[in-house]
Each structure stands twice: as C-alpha cells, then as structure tokens.
Amino acid sequence: MLAAGGTGGHLYPAEALAEELLGHGHKIVIVTDKRGAAFRGLGGTAEILTVPAATFKAGLVNKIKAVFDILSGILQAARLLQRYKPALVIGFGGYPSFPAMFAAQGTGFKTLIHEQNAVLGKANLHLADKAAAIAAALQDTRGIKDKNKGKVAVTGNPVRPAIRAVRDIPYPPANGAFEIFITGGSTALTRVFNETVPAAIKLLPADLRARLHVVHQCRAAEAAATAARYRDAGVTAEIKEFFNDMPERLAACHLFIGRSGASTVAEITVAGRPAIFVPYAGHADRQQTYNAEPLAEKGGCLIIQQEDFTPQRLAGELEKFMKDAALLQKAAAASKSCGQPDAVKNLADLVEKILESGR
C-alpha cells in the first residue's frame, strides 16, 4: 500500500515506485486524498482509494474541521488496511499520506517512509519512530532524530521513466537559439516568475533577445498578462497552464528557471540541465534552499533567494549564461553528475529487503 497525495513532489515518486514494484510482480494499492486522479499515469494497473485528509489552516473553524477530516481519514484507512492486509505500507510525506500511515502503525502493519526533501517533513517526523526504515533522497537529511539515524537508507528521489530517458539526450548546443523553460506551479505564489522573467529579458541586449525562445508554465488567470509582458520584451513565448510533454521540454531547454522543490531538483539533475532556482520563501525550514545546495556546490545551478530575484539580477545572470556556451555545458555536466537515475531501483530494493527480513 502506497500513501501519497497533494503536490507532484509527493505524487511523482510514489507513481514511479508503483510502476517499478508492479514490474516486480507485486500488487499495489494506493491510498490518497480526493486528488487521487493524479495517479492516472499508472493506467489502471493499481487500485486507487481515497480517504479524507487535511492540513491545519488559520482559524478555529478550519482547525476543528481538519481534526474531523483527519480522524475520519484514519478510521477509513484502518478499514482499508483490514480489507487488504498489505505486507508493507509506504508513505511519501505530506498531509494526505498521514491517515493511512498513522492507521497502519497503530494497527501493527509494517511501514516505510520516503522523504524527498532535504528536511524531514512534518508528517514523516511524526511517523519516523515507528517506521521500519526511512528512505532519504539526500545525504544528511535534516530533522531526523539521532535514535532513528540507524534506519536511514539514502535511495535518492525516484523520477518518472520518461524523465530518466532524457538523461540519454545530449545537452543541446547553446551558441545559437536559446530556450528557457520556466515552471513555478499553479498557485498565485508563482506570480514572481510571471513578472520578473519578462522584465529581465526586456533588459537584455537586442542581439541576445533575438536568440530567445521561452516556454513558460503559468496559471490560466495570469496567462494573458504574462504573454503581453513577453511581447513587450520582444521575444516569442509559449505559455500554458500545464505541459503534458515535460520530458521533451526539459530535453530541449538550455536553462531551467523555477522553484527548487524536491522532485523538480531530482528531475532537473537526472535530465542534466542547468538551472536557476528561486526557493519558495514561505517554508520556515528553508527546505527548498537545502534541496538545491548540493547542486549549487557542484556548479549545476544558481540559487537566487526570492528577495534577490529582481529583473536586474536575473538579466545579469542570463546575459552571463547566454554569452558563455562553455559555462552552460559545464553547468549541464555538473547537474547531470548530481542526478540519481537509479533512485527508483534503490527504493524498490529497500522495499524487497524489508519484505524479506520480516521486520
């Protein structure tokens, strides 16, 4: 049983592991929240079940509702556990994973948690003590108690097979046309990319702007305004709310700009593409900064904190990259060296080890 939901950062690793374990001959049941349709990529090969889940939002009424939703989710998950009796329950963090994992640990089922980020998330923090093992994406994951460090296995962060295939596609020459790929998610918090990137491009010399093609993931509500900014900057831009052909976009891009969520960093490094990361500033634990730091230390990315992500700063960095193809090639190679293409195999091997040990 796999417990995951919420954002792609939790969904994609779970989906990758499910596909790998199905190939091993295991039966897979996925417990998620109401957004379980995000697992449609499995093509009906795994049973998808939904239970209520919630996070605590501001306000007393919201907190009371969250408590009832979580309790309801735990009770429904407990019934599912008795129905399916899984050999192992694997949680991928985030609040949608909590009801099934909590119910599993409370009723004696073996559990494994996977942490994608460089900092142990809140759900996994509460579940780590009773887990048979903790699979970490990165070395020295922060927030793991000393008593639990002995059961940590660094597996990497699984990415989808289509992304792994990009690793075999050479980095495109960057001495002519130059493609920038921008994603930031689907929330209003990504407006900084919609405003800053076009403004930065407008500051570039005309000869550099003439080389540019921009692929930009943008909320539908802000697409028209963003497109107008690019037109004003004098560059062509392809703007969509969601790109279904992410592997092809990564393969073609010379530079990625976006947040440094765990799955994004994992996909960028497996593909071997240079990046400018702007960590989300709302995380008190600075997880997105820590996610990108190992890559930055190798020279595969540049980290710009959101308060420093100004048109002037970005324009300067873009000009530097666009004028130095050798620098970009070096950054692409550094990015690729940090990739973990075997992460899904490593995680599946850990699952098999736990099943065989009977822990």
N, C-alpha and C positions, 0 to 999 in steps of 0.2 A: 504494500500500500504506500503510495506516494502522496504526501500532503503538501500542497503548494497553491499559490494563487496570488492575486494582486498584480504587481507590475511584471514586466518582461524579465526583470532581473532575477525574479524567483521562478517564473514560468519556464523560461528557455532552458535552464539547467535541468529542471525536472523532466521536461519533454525529451531532452537529449538522453538522459539516463533511462527513461521509459523505453525509448526506441532501442537502446543498447541491451537492456535486460530482456526485452521481447525477443531479441536475436539470440539470447542465451536459452530461450525456451521457457522463461518464467511467465506466469500470468500477472498482469498488472491491473491494479485498481487505483484510481486517482480520486482523492478527496480534496475538494476545492471550494471556493465560495461561488457566488452567483455568476462570476465571470469565467466559469469553467469552460465556456465555449472557446476560450483562448487555446485550448489543447486540441483544436480541430486538426492540427497538423499531424496528429497520430492516426488520422484516417479511420477511426472506429476500431482500432486494434486494442484499445484499452478501455475498460468501463470507467466512465466519469460520473462521480457522485458529488452532490453539493450539500453543504451544511452551512448554517448561519455563522457568520464571523463578524467581528467589529473591532475598530480601534477607538481609543478614548479621545473624543473631541472636546473642545471647550464647552462649558455649560453643564449644569447639573442634570438637566433632562437628557442630554446626549450621553452623559456618563451612565445614567441609570439604564437607558436603552441599550448601551453597549454591554453592560453586565448581563442583561437578559438575553441578548443575542449570543454572547459567548457561552453562557450556561446552556442555552438551547442547542448550540453547536456541539458542545461537549456531549450532551445526552444523545443527540442523533448520531454522533461519531461512535459513541460507545455501542449503540445498537448495530452499527455497520461492522464494527470490529467483531462482535459476537457472530454476526452473519457470515463474514468472510474468513475470519480467523487467519489473518496474514502471518506469514513466517517472519516478516520484518516490516516495520513502519518507518519510512524515511521522510524527514521533514526538511523543507528548504527555506525555512525562515519566513518572516512576515506574518502579520496577524492572521491571514487565512489558514496558515498551517497549524496554528496553536490548538484549536479544539480537538482535532484528530490526534495530535501528538500528546496532548495532556491526557486525553482519554486512554490512549494506548499505554502510557506509563502508569496510569492509575489502575489499570486492569491487568498488568503483568505481561504486556506484549513487548518484545524487543524493539528498540528504536535506534535509529541513526540520524544524526543531524548533519546537514551540509551548510556551511557558512560561505557565502560568495564574497562578502566584503572583508576588508582588512580589519574591521572591528566587529566583534560578535554582536549581532542584533539582539533586541530586547526579548523576542520570543525564544530564540536559541539560548540566550543567557539563562532563562528560567528552566529550560529543558535539559541543559548540558549535564547536570549532575547525574541524572538517571539514564542518560544515553549510553549505549554500548560503545559508541565511538563518535568522534567529532571529525568530520571531513572538512578540511580547510582549503580554501582556494589559494591562500598565500602563506608563506613562512611568517612565523611570529605574529599571528593574528592577535590583535589586542582584545582584552576583556575576558580572556579565558582564565579561570581560577587555577592556581598552582596545583590543586588536587586533581584537576581534570587534564592537565597537560600531557600526562602519560597516555591518554587515549586519543590524542590528536594525530591524524594522518593527513599530510599535505597531498591532496589529489589534484589540485587545480580546479578551475571552474569550467564545467562542460559547456561546449557551444554546439550549435546545430551542425549537422553534416554538411549542409550547403555552404556554411561559413568556413568549415575546415577545408573544403575544396578550393577556396580562394587562395590558400597558402601555396598552392602549386602554380598560381598565376603570377608571373614576374611583375614587379613594380613597374608601372608604365613610365617611359622616358618623360622627363619634366622640362625639356628645353623648348617646347612649343606650346600648344594648347594646354591649359592648366585647369583641372577640375577640382573644385572644393565641394565636399559633401558635409552638410550640416544637419544634425538632428538635436533635439532637445527634449523630446517627449510631447505630451499632449495637453499640458496644463498651462495656465496663464503665467506660471513662473518662468516659462521659456521665452517670454517676450524680449528678454535681453538680447537673444540671438537675432530676433527679427528686426531689431532696431540697430544694434551695434554693427553687425556684419555688413549690411548695405552701406552704412555710414562710413565704415572703414574703407571699403572698396572705392567709394567715391573719392577718397583722399589719395588713392594710388595714382602714379603717373599714367598718362593715357596709353602708353605702349604696353604696360602691364595689364591694364583693364581690358585691352583688346584681346588678350590671350585667355581671359577668364570665362569659364562656364560654371555656374553654380547650381547645385542640386540641394534643395532646402526643404526639410520636413517642417511643416508649420500647421498650427491649428487652423481649421477652416475659417473661424471667425476673424483671423488676422491675415489670411492669405492675400486678400486684395491689397491691403495696405502695404504688406511686405513686398509684393510684386511691384507696386508703384515705386517703392524705395529703390529697388534694383534697376528699374527703368530710368529713374532719375540719376542713378550712378552710371548708367550707360553700359550695363552688362546683361547678358542673357541669363535667365534663371528659370529652372524648372521647380515649381513649388507644388507640393502635395501634402495632404494631411498624413498619409501613410504610404510608405513604399513597400510593396509586396516583393520586390526584387532586390532586397538588401544585399545579398551576396554580389550581384552584378554591379551594384552601385559602389560597394567597397572595392571591388576589383579595379574599377575604372578611375577611382579618385586618386589625386596626388596628395591631398591633405584633408583630414577629417577635423571638424570642429564640433564640440558638443560637451555634454556632461560626462563625468567620469564615474558613472555607476559601474558596479562590478561586472555585469555582463557586457556592457559597452567596451570596457577596457579589455576584457577577455577576447571579444570578437575582433577588436582592432589589432591586438597583438598576434592572434592566430593568423589573421589575414596579412599582417606585416605592413601596416600603413602608418605613416607619421600622423601625429595628432596635436591639436591644441585643445587642451581640456580646461573647462571652466567648472570647477567643483560647485555643486549646489551648496549655497551658503546657509541653508536652514537646518543642517544637521549639526547638532551640538557636539557630536563625537568626531566631526570632520572626516567621516568615513570616505567620502569621495576624494578628498585630498590624499589620504593614505592609500587608496586604491591605485592612484596614478603615480605615486612617488617612486616605486621600483622601476617603472618605465622611464620616468624623467631622469633618474640617476644614470640610466644607460644611454640617454640621449635620444630616446624614441618618441618623446613627446615634450611639449611645453605646457606647464601648468600656469594658468593666469587666474588668480582669485577674482571673484565677481566684482569686487570693488575696484579692481585694477583693469577690468575688461572694458576699456574705453576705445572709441574709434581710432584715436591717435596711437594707442599702444598696439592694437591689432593691426593697423595699417603698417606700422613699422615691422612687425613680425612677418606679415605676408610679403612685404617687399623683400625682406631678407631671404625668405624661402624661395620666392619666385626668381630671384637673381642668382641663386646658387643651386644648380641641379645636383651637384656633388653632395651638398649638405643634406638635401632631401633624400638622396639614395642612402646616405649613411644613417639618417634617421629611420628610414624604412627598414634597413637591415637590423638596427638596434631594436626596433619594435618587434620584428619577427623573432629575434633571439629571446624575447620575453614571453612569446606565445607558448601555450600549453595544449597542443593539439591532441595529446593523449589523455586529457583530463577525464573524459567520459569513460575511457577504458580503466583508468586508475580507480575511479569511483565504483565502477561495476565490479572490479576485482576486490575492492574492500567489502562490498555487499556480499560477494561469494564467500569471502573469508569469514565474515560474521555468521553467515548461514551454516558454514561447515563446522565452525567452532562450537556452535550451540549456545553462545553467550546470550 
